[in-house]
């Protein structure tokens, strides 16, 4: 969802940045994952460039999914400067995610 993103960036470059990055680990076949799409779009509208939102398909990116021990989808992880600050599986509302991002990006 970051139109200015450089195509050569890799996952590690993105999560190691200063800006908070919310990663949505999901799969095409997952019904609850599809419910997250409008939630993440709303979050993007509300927060703009204060957060970066990244969607990872666990079927296409198995190595990343294994590294972060993704066992159910959707799983959301908030990263900043390479550290996982928060993690939760399941569908959430944009307002909940916004509050979590604001809370963790202050620390």
N, C-alpha and C positions, 0 to 999 in steps of 0.2 A: 504493500500500500504506500510505499515511499517512492513517488515518481522520480525523485532526483537521485535515487540510489545508483551507485556505480555498479555496473553488471559484473565487475571483476571482484567485488567484495565476496568473501566467503563467510560462513556462519560464525566462525571464531572472531573475525574482524568486526562483525556486526554486534555480537554480544559483549565484546570488550570495549565498546565505545562509552563515552560519558553519558549519553542519553539512555534513559530506561528503554528496554526492549521487552515487549510482551510477545512471547512465542506461543502460538496455538498449535499444539501437536494434534493432528487430526487424520482422518482417512475418508476417502470418497464414499465408501459404503456405510459410513456411520451417520445415523439419523440425528442424534444430538449434536454432532459436529456441524451439520447443515444449519441447525438452529443458532449456532454461534456466529455465522456470517453476518446477519444484520446487527447483532450485538457489537461485533468488532467494528462494523462500519459506523455505528452510532458513536462508539468510543473514539474512533478516528475523527469524526466531525467535532466532538466535544473537546478533545485534547489537542488536535492539530499536530504541530511538530514537537510537542512536549514529550511524546512517546513514539517509539517506532513499533509497529505491529508486524509480526512475521508469522506466516503460516507455513508449517512443515507437514507434508504428507508422510506419515510414518511408513507407508508401503513403498514409497519412492526413496525415502531417506532412512533406510533401516539402520545404518551405522549411527547416525545422530540419535535416533530413537533408542538404540541400545545403550549408548553412552549415558543418556539421561534416564535410563531405566523406565521408559514409557511403557506401562502395562495396560493402560486403558485410555481411550480417547473419548471426548477431548480432554487433554491435559494442558493446562496453561502454566507457564513458568515466566516469572519476571526476572530479567537479568539487568545488571548494571555493572560496568567495569569488570565483566567476566564472572561475576558472582551471581548465583541464583539467590534472589532475595525472598521469593515467595513462590509457592507451587500449590496447585489444586486441580483435581480432576472433576469434570462435570460442567454443566451449563451454568453460566452466571449472567447477571444483568450488567449492562454498561456502567450504571451508576456505582455498583459494587466494585467493578474493576477500576474505575476512575479513582475511587476513594483509596483503594489498595496501592495504586501507582503513586498517588500524591503522598500517601503516608510513607512509603518506602523510598521515594526519591529524595526526601528531605534528609535521610540518614546518611 
